[in-house]
């Protein structure tokens, strides 16, 4: 079987009010758009899906609404990161019972974790479910970096089958992929986040692009994914160049903030950013509109 952790995984916003109450109808619209467009999976309740700002009850409401809207057309990978192991286990069980296809787990912690603590956390959560689980390496928010030794240990756990990693600082995608594949099983899927690295990482042989922008703009993201996976270097470069103004905004202002501006431009109801986060100012909105116009021209 092909892993669900392959291809384009689109991460939508989770529409909610400033108190964290999820608008399930609006979320259903976003999920239906993505499933209809044909993305390979939907990454629900990732960082773009504001999982860290939602309590257990609201996360469960979001999963149930997304499962209903997807209607079996596309796998749903649900983020279950939480500060306590027991909370993450509960979230994993909730997601499985609600109909999720897989899980995404970041090593959230207020106190920086040791390798041993991270290992027991992942083993405990993986043991609480039969769903395949993807490791979410996001040192920018978790202050935790996976060593090759720890990754090899976790990749041997039967239902830990993938990793989502940030872009390499040296941009040596091929070298990093070779290193990681040297310590993980053959079927272990390796994918990248950081949208501006989509083209080079996929061309280098990454299994997946965990995409922020695809959560609202799946069509051009699919074009980029399919061109890169087919080895069509010029086509991938053309689409990537059209995205460059958006990539620059993501890098400067944070992709989550820019996604709210994109949603507003598309007249999609996504509620409000979770306080204390705010919408970007008018000048940045104008830049977002110009970037979308550039993308629409391809």
Residue pairs with C-beta under 8 A, 6 or more apart in sequence:
3 132
3 161
3 162
3 187
3 189
3 207
4 40
4 41
4 75
4 77
4 101
4 102
4 132
5 41
5 77
5 102
5 132
5 134
5 161
5 162
5 189
5 191
5 207
5 208
6 40
6 189
6 191
6 207
6 208
7 39
7 40
7 41
7 207
7 208
7 209
7 225
7 229
8 39
8 40
8 41
8 208
8 209
8 211
8 214
8 218
8 221
8 222
8 225
9 39
9 40
9 41
9 42
9 43
9 77
9 191
9 208
9 209
9 210
9 211
9 214
10 34
10 39
10 41
10 42
10 43
10 211
10 214
10 215
10 218
10 221
11 42
11 43
11 44
11 46
11 47
11 48
11 49
11 210
11 211
11 212
11 214
11 215
12 27
12 30
12 31
12 34
12 42
12 43
12 44
12 48
12 49
12 215
12 216
13 30
13 48
13 49
13 50
13 215
13 216
13 256
13 259
13 260
13 263
13 270
14 22
14 27
14 44
14 45
14 49
14 50
14 51
14 54
14 62
15 22
15 23
15 26
15 27
15 30
15 269
15 270
15 271
16 22
16 23
16 50
16 53
16 54
16 58
16 271
16 272
16 274
17 23
17 271
17 272
18 272
18 274
18 275
20 53
20 54
20 55
20 58
20 274
21 58
22 54
22 58
22 61
22 62
22 65
23 269
23 271
24 61
24 62
24 64
24 65
25 65
26 268
26 269
26 270
26 271
27 62
27 65
27 66
27 69
28 65
28 66
28 68
28 69
29 69
29 268
29 269
30 215
30 216
30 268
30 270
31 42
31 44
31 65
31 66
31 69
31 70
32 69
32 70
33 218
34 42
34 74
34 214
34 215
34 218
35 42
35 69
35 70
35 71
35 73
35 74
36 73
37 218
37 219
37 222
38 74
38 218
38 222
39 74
39 214
39 218
39 221
39 222
40 74
40 75
40 208
40 225
41 74
41 75
41 76
41 77
41 101
41 102
42 66
42 70
42 74
42 75
42 76
42 77
43 49
43 77
43 79
43 104
43 210
43 215
44 62
44 63
44 66
44 76
44 77
44 78
44 79
44 100
45 51
45 54
45 59
45 62
45 63
45 78
45 79
45 80
45 104
46 79
46 104
46 136
46 210
47 79
47 138
47 141
47 256
48 212
48 215
48 255
48 256
48 259
49 62
49 79
50 256
50 273
50 274
51 59
51 79
51 81
52 81
52 108
52 141
53 274
54 62
56 87
56 90
56 91
56 94
59 91
59 94
60 94
60 98
63 76
63 78
63 94
63 95
63 98
63 99
63 100
64 98
64 99
66 76
67 76
67 98
67 99
67 100
70 76
75 101
75 102
76 99
76 100
76 101
76 102
77 100
77 101
77 102
77 103
77 104
77 134
78 95
78 100
78 102
78 103
78 104
79 103
79 104
79 105
79 106
79 136
80 88
80 91
80 92
80 95
80 103
80 104
80 105
80 125
81 88
81 104
81 105
81 106
81 107
81 108
81 136
82 88
82 91
82 108
83 108
83 109
83 110
85 120
85 121
85 124
85 125
88 105
88 108
88 121
88 124
88 125
89 124
89 125
89 128
92 103
92 105
92 125
92 128
92 129
92 131
92 133
93 128
93 129
95 103
95 129
95 131
96 103
96 129
96 130
96 131
100 131
101 131
101 132
102 131
102 132
102 133
102 134
103 125
103 129
103 131
103 132
103 133
103 134
104 133
104 134
104 136
104 164
105 122
105 125
105 133
105 134
105 135
105 136
106 136
106 137
106 138
106 141
106 142
107 113
107 118
107 121
107 122
107 136
107 142
107 144
108 142
109 117
109 142
109 143
109 144
112 143
112 144
113 121
113 144
115 147
115 149
115 150
118 144
118 146
118 150
119 150
119 153
119 154
122 133
122 135
122 154
122 157
122 160
123 154
123 157
125 133
126 133
126 157
126 158
126 159
126 160
129 159
130 159
131 159
132 159
132 160
132 161
132 162
133 159
133 160
133 161
133 162
134 160
134 161
134 162
134 163
134 164
134 189
135 146
135 151
135 154
135 160
135 162
135 163
135 164
136 163
136 164
137 144
137 145
137 146
137 163
137 164
137 165
137 166
138 164
138 166
138 193
139 145
139 166
140 166
146 154
146 163
148 179
148 180
148 183
149 183
151 163
151 180
151 183
151 184
152 183
152 184
154 160
155 163
155 183
155 184
155 185
155 188
156 185
161 187
161 188
161 189
162 188
162 189
162 190
162 191
162 207
162 208
163 180
163 184
163 188
163 189
163 190
163 191
164 191
164 192
164 193
164 208
164 210
165 176
165 180
165 190
165 191
165 192
165 193
166 192
166 193
166 194
167 192
167 193
167 194
167 196
167 197
167 201
168 175
168 176
171 197
171 200
173 192
173 197
173 200
173 201
173 203
173 204
173 205
173 206
174 204
174 205
177 190
177 204
177 205
177 206
180 190
181 188
181 190
184 190
189 207
189 208
190 206
190 207
190 208
191 201
191 206
191 207
191 208
191 209
191 210
192 198
192 201
192 206
192 208
192 209
192 210
193 210
193 211
193 212
195 209
195 211
195 212
195 213
195 243
195 246
195 247
195 250
195 255
196 243
196 244
196 247
196 250
196 251
198 209
198 211
198 221
198 224
198 225
198 228
198 240
199 224
199 228
199 236
199 237
199 239
199 240
201 209
202 209
202 224
202 225
202 228
202 229
202 236
203 228
203 231
203 233
203 236
209 221
209 224
209 225
211 221
211 225
212 250
212 255
212 256
212 259
213 221
213 243
213 246
213 250
213 255
213 259
213 262
214 221
214 222
215 259
216 259
216 262
216 263
216 266
216 268
217 262
217 295
220 239
220 242
220 243
220 295
220 298
223 235
223 239
223 298
224 236
224 239
224 240
224 243
227 235
227 236
227 239
228 236
238 298
239 298
242 294
242 295
242 297
242 298
243 295
245 287
245 290
245 291
245 294
245 295
246 258
246 288
246 291
246 292
246 295
248 291
249 258
249 284
249 287
249 288
249 291
250 258
253 280
253 284
256 273
256 277
257 273
257 277
257 278
257 279
257 280
258 280
258 284
258 288
259 270
260 270
260 273
260 279
260 280
261 279
261 280
261 284
261 285
261 288
262 288
262 292
263 269
263 270
264 270
264 279
264 285
265 285
265 288
265 289
265 292
272 279
273 279
280 288
